[in-house]
């Protein structure tokens, strides 16, 4: 049956037990039993014919993977213990010594560390480019590539990558395009439809959306997932727990409602801040965003996050954040609660000052993840805190 996304978020992938429960069953088990030694032998010969160990697969985890797969429109999906496990596994499962990886330079701090510090230790050649510059992509990919990785929108400055154009360049260079789609969510952007080969999520963020659990997911072709990713996950073990998978299933049920409200709040706040004459307000849904036209082409909305500069540098940013009464200080994002962070001293503090400056992450910049609160309460909280700067 072909259901629309809102119905998929509630029903897709459900596999009921013989008890015919309403809510998805939570299978808190590490192992499984067999009716005979011959059955156990057959299960290991014919991998995937049944559940054998929850590090490999589990009924609750499989329901989450199937629901997200159908929502994304992918051939296959595998989950991981966290978003960073998903990023690392998706790259490490396919790259070998001597391979080239090209990535956009606007990355989350841990993604930057994997690409510039960890992968090169294993002989993988990595290059960073300005993700907004198609000519830079063309030059970097001219010599051939195994993989291309990008975030769009990026963390925290909300830069966009022209995904169809970069996908074409990547495929001409012989590589696969991997897109971290966490800021846009599967509802506001479909990288596979735009030419990407692999999509990556930190399910900790919007998919859970309530600050309860960690989780990650990688989606792509059946060939990539089953032949490259699944064996890597099976033998290295970054397995999602069944309980967290169950929480993520519950999170998917309300994802559409939450994203719609949070994105509307984010747009209203961005317009409010811009109306106050703030020096820098970064939000893909604003016409003032440098890539507003691209955002309209490949996104279905501006998203739930924005970034803006506060006068007075680090001291001014800290004074502003400390004055907030409703919005909480946290490095997490995508939560039902509005959360604010100072990237230069938290998520991107390991980058050098020069690297942060190149990325536009100055000490005045704050990142706001907008929640489900009343729009006016959020605006009033921001207004009173700005008055303290």
C-alpha positions in Angstrom: 0.0 0.0 0.0 1.3 3.5 -0.9 0.8 5.8 2.0 1.5 9.5 2.2 4.3 10.7 4.5 2.1 11.7 7.5 0.5 8.2 7.4 3.9 6.5 7.0 5.1 8.3 10.1 2.4 6.7 12.2 2.0 3.2 10.6 4.9 2.3 8.3 7.1 -0.6 9.2 5.0 -1.9 12.1 5.4 -5.6 12.6 3.0 -6.9 15.3 3.6 -9.9 17.4 1.0 -12.7 17.7 -0.5 -10.6 20.6 -1.6 -7.9 18.1 -0.5 -5.0 20.3 -1.5 -1.4 19.3 1.9 0.2 20.1 5.0 -1.2 18.5 6.5 -4.0 20.6 9.7 -3.4 22.5 12.0 -6.5 22.2 14.6 -6.1 24.9 16.6 -9.1 24.1 20.2 -9.6 23.0 19.8 -13.1 21.6 17.3 -15.6 20.2 16.8 -19.3 20.5 16.4 -22.1 17.9 14.3 -25.1 17.8 17.3 -27.3 16.9 21.0 -27.1 16.2 20.3 -27.5 12.5 18.1 -24.4 12.6 20.9 -22.4 14.2 23.3 -23.6 11.5 20.8 -22.7 8.8 20.3 -19.2 10.3 24.0 -18.4 10.1 24.4 -19.9 6.6 21.4 -17.9 5.3 22.1 -14.6 7.0 19.0 -12.4 7.3 16.6 -15.3 7.2 15.8 -14.7 10.9 17.0 -12.7 13.9 20.1 -14.2 15.5 21.7 -11.5 17.6 20.6 -7.9 18.4 23.9 -6.5 17.4 23.0 -7.6 13.9 19.3 -7.0 13.9 16.3 -6.8 16.3 12.6 -6.6 15.6 12.1 -3.2 17.2 15.2 -1.8 15.5 14.0 -3.2 12.2 10.6 -1.5 12.5 12.4 1.9 13.0 14.7 1.3 10.0 11.8 0.3 7.8 9.6 3.3 8.8 12.5 5.7 8.1 13.4 3.9 4.9 9.8 4.4 3.5 9.7 8.0 4.6 13.0 8.8 2.9 12.2 6.8 -0.2 15.5 4.7 0.1 16.1 1.1 -0.9 17.6 0.2 2.5 18.4 1.7 5.9 20.6 0.7 8.9 20.6 2.4 12.3 23.4 3.1 14.6 24.0 4.0 18.2 24.4 7.7 17.5 24.6 10.2 14.6 28.4 10.3 14.7 28.5 6.5 14.5 26.4 6.8 11.4 28.7 9.4 9.8 31.9 7.4 10.6 30.4 4.1 9.5 29.1 5.4 6.2 32.6 6.7 5.3 34.8 4.0 6.9 32.8 1.1 5.3 33.7 2.2 1.8 37.1 4.0 2.0 40.5 2.3 1.7 44.1 3.6 1.9 44.8 5.7 -1.1 41.2 6.7 -1.7 40.2 10.4 -2.0 37.4 12.0 0.0 36.3 15.5 -0.7 34.0 17.3 1.8 32.5 20.8 2.3 34.5 22.7 4.9 31.4 23.8 6.8 30.9 20.8 9.1 29.9 19.9 12.6 33.0 19.8 14.8 33.1 16.0 15.1 32.6 15.5 11.4 35.5 17.8 10.7 37.6 15.8 13.1 36.8 12.5 11.4 37.6 13.9 8.0 40.7 15.8 8.8 42.2 13.8 11.7 41.0 10.2 11.8 40.6 9.1 8.2 44.0 10.4 7.1 45.6 8.1 9.7 44.5 5.2 7.5 45.9 6.6 4.3 42.8 8.3 3.1 43.4 11.6 1.3 40.9 14.3 2.2 40.2 17.7 0.8 37.9 20.4 2.1 36.2 22.9 -0.2 33.9 25.9 0.1 30.6 24.0 -0.3 28.9 27.1 -1.8 31.4 27.3 -4.7 30.6 24.9 -7.6 33.9 25.9 -9.3 35.8 24.8 -6.1 33.9 21.5 -6.2 34.8 21.1 -9.9 38.5 21.7 -9.2 38.6 19.3 -6.2 36.8 16.5 -8.1 38.8 16.8 -11.3 41.2 14.1 -10.3 38.6 11.5 -9.4 37.1 10.7 -6.0 35.7 7.8 -4.0 33.3 9.8 -1.8 32.0 13.3 -1.3 30.5 14.3 2.1 28.6 17.5 2.9 26.0 19.0 5.3 23.3 21.1 3.8 22.2 23.2 5.6 25.5 23.2 7.6 26.1 23.4 11.3 26.0 26.2 12.5 26.1 28.8 9.8 23.3 27.2 7.6 25.3 27.2 4.4 23.7 25.3 1.6 25.3 23.0 -1.0 23.7 22.8 -4.5 23.0 19.0 -4.2 21.9 18.3 -7.8 25.0 20.0 -9.2 27.4 18.5 -6.7 25.8 15.0 -7.3 26.5 15.4 -11.0 30.1 16.4 -10.4 30.6 13.6 -8.0 29.2 10.9 -10.3 31.3 12.2 -13.2 34.4 11.8 -10.9 33.4 8.2 -10.1 32.3 8.8 -6.5 29.3 8.6 -4.2 27.7 11.6 -2.6 26.9 11.3 1.1 24.7 14.0 2.6 24.2 14.8 6.3 20.5 15.9 6.2 20.0 16.4 9.9 19.1 20.1 9.8 16.6 19.7 7.0 15.1 16.5 8.3 13.5 14.0 5.9 10.4 16.2 5.7 12.1 19.4 4.4 14.7 18.0 2.0 15.1 14.7 0.1 18.7 14.3 -0.9 18.2 11.0 -2.7 15.7 12.8 -5.0 18.3 15.5 -5.6 20.9 13.0 -6.8 22.7 12.0 -3.5 23.6 8.3 -3.0 23.6 8.1 0.8 21.7 10.1 3.5 22.8 10.3 7.1 20.9 11.3 10.2 21.5 11.9 13.8 18.2 10.6 15.0 19.0 12.1 18.4 17.9 15.4 17.0 14.5 16.0 15.3 13.5 12.3 14.9 13.5 11.7 18.7 13.0 15.4 19.2 12.5 15.3 22.9 15.9 14.9 24.4 15.5 11.3 25.4 17.8 9.1 23.3 20.8 8.8 21.0 20.5 7.2 17.6 21.7 7.5 14.0 20.7 6.2 10.6 22.2 5.7 7.1 20.0 5.2 4.1 20.9 4.5 0.4 20.8 1.8 -2.2 20.4 -1.8 -1.3 23.8 -2.5 -2.7 25.6 0.1 -0.6 23.8 -0.7 2.6 23.8 -4.5 2.3 27.3 -5.0 0.8 29.3 -2.2 2.3 27.6 -0.8 5.4 25.9 -3.8 7.0 29.1 -6.0 7.3 31.0 -3.0 8.8 28.3 -2.4 11.4 27.9 -6.2 12.1 31.6 -6.6 12.9 32.4 -3.2 14.6 29.2 -3.1 16.7 27.8 0.5 16.9 24.4 -1.0 17.4 21.3 1.0 18.3 19.6 -0.3 21.4 16.1 -1.7 21.1 14.8 0.8 23.7 16.2 3.8 21.8 14.8 2.4 18.6 11.3 2.2 20.2 11.7 5.9 21.4 12.6 6.9 17.9 9.6 5.1 16.5 7.4 7.1 18.9 9.3 10.3 17.8 8.6 9.6 14.1 4.8 9.6 14.8 4.9 13.3 15.7 7.8 14.5 13.5 5.6 16.2 10.9 3.6 18.1 13.6 6.7 19.2 15.4 8.7 20.3 12.4 5.7 22.3 11.0 5.4 24.2 14.3 9.1 24.6 15.0 9.8 25.9 11.4 7.0 28.4 11.7 8.4 29.6 15.0 11.9 29.8 13.5 10.7 31.9 10.6 8.9 34.3 12.9 11.9 34.7 15.1 14.2 35.2 12.2 12.0 37.9 10.8 11.8 39.5 14.3 15.6 39.6 14.7 16.1 40.9 11.1 13.5 43.6 11.9 15.6 44.7 14.9 18.5 45.5 12.6 20.7 42.6 13.7 24.0 42.6 11.9 23.7 39.0 10.9 20.7 36.7 10.8 21.2 33.4 9.1 18.1 31.4 8.2 17.4 29.7 4.8 13.7 30.8 4.9 14.7 34.5 4.8 15.0 36.3 1.5 18.2 37.9 2.9 19.9 34.5 3.1 22.8 34.5 0.6 21.4 31.3 -0.9 17.7 31.9 -0.6 17.0 30.9 -4.2 18.8 27.6 -3.7 16.9 27.0 -0.5 13.6 27.5 -2.4 14.7 25.0 -5.1 15.8 22.1 -2.9 14.1 22.6 0.5 10.4 22.5 1.5 11.0 25.1 4.2 13.6 27.0 6.1 14.0 24.5 9.0 14.0 24.8 12.7 17.5 26.4 13.3 18.9 29.8 12.8 22.1 31.6 13.8 22.7 35.3 14.5 25.4 37.6 15.7 25.2 39.5 19.0 27.0 42.8 19.6 29.9 42.7 21.9 31.7 39.6 20.8 32.0 36.7 23.2 31.2 38.8 26.2 28.1 40.1 24.6 27.0 36.7 23.4 27.5 35.2 26.9 25.6 38.1 28.5 22.7 37.6 26.1 22.5 33.9 26.6 22.7 34.2 30.4 19.9 36.7 30.3 17.5 34.3 28.6 14.7 33.0 30.9 12.7 30.6 28.7 15.3 29.4 26.1 17.9 27.1 27.6 21.6 26.9 27.0 22.5 23.5 25.4 24.6 22.1 22.6 21.8 19.8 21.5 19.3 20.7 18.8 16.1 19.6 17.2 14.4 19.4 20.6 10.8 20.3 21.5 12.4 22.9 23.8 14.2 25.9 22.4 17.9 25.6 22.9 20.8 28.0 22.3 24.5 27.5 22.1 27.7 29.4 21.4 29.4 27.4 18.7 32.9 28.9 19.0 33.2 27.7 22.6 31.2 24.4 22.4 30.5 22.5 19.2 33.4 24.0 17.2 35.8 24.9 19.9 38.4 22.4 18.7 38.8 24.3 15.4 41.6 26.9 15.3 40.6 30.5 15.4 41.6 30.9 11.8 39.4 27.9 10.8 36.4 29.3 12.7 36.9 32.7 11.0 36.9 31.1 7.6 33.7 29.4 8.4 32.1 32.5 9.7 31.9 31.2 13.3 33.0 34.3 15.1 32.7 34.9 18.8 29.5 36.9 18.4 27.6 34.0 16.7 24.9 32.0 18.5 22.9 29.1 17.2 19.2 28.8 18.1 17.3 25.6 17.8 13.7 26.6 18.0 11.2 24.5 19.9 7.4 24.2 20.3 6.8 27.0 22.7 4.4 29.9 21.9 6.0 32.1 19.3 5.4 35.3 21.2 6.9 33.9 24.4 10.1 33.1 22.6 10.2 36.5 20.9 9.6 38.3 24.2 12.4 36.2 25.8 14.8 37.1 23.0 13.8 40.8 23.2 14.5 41.1 26.9 17.8 39.3 26.7 18.9 41.5 23.8 18.1 44.5 25.9 20.7 43.3 28.4 23.5 43.5 25.8 
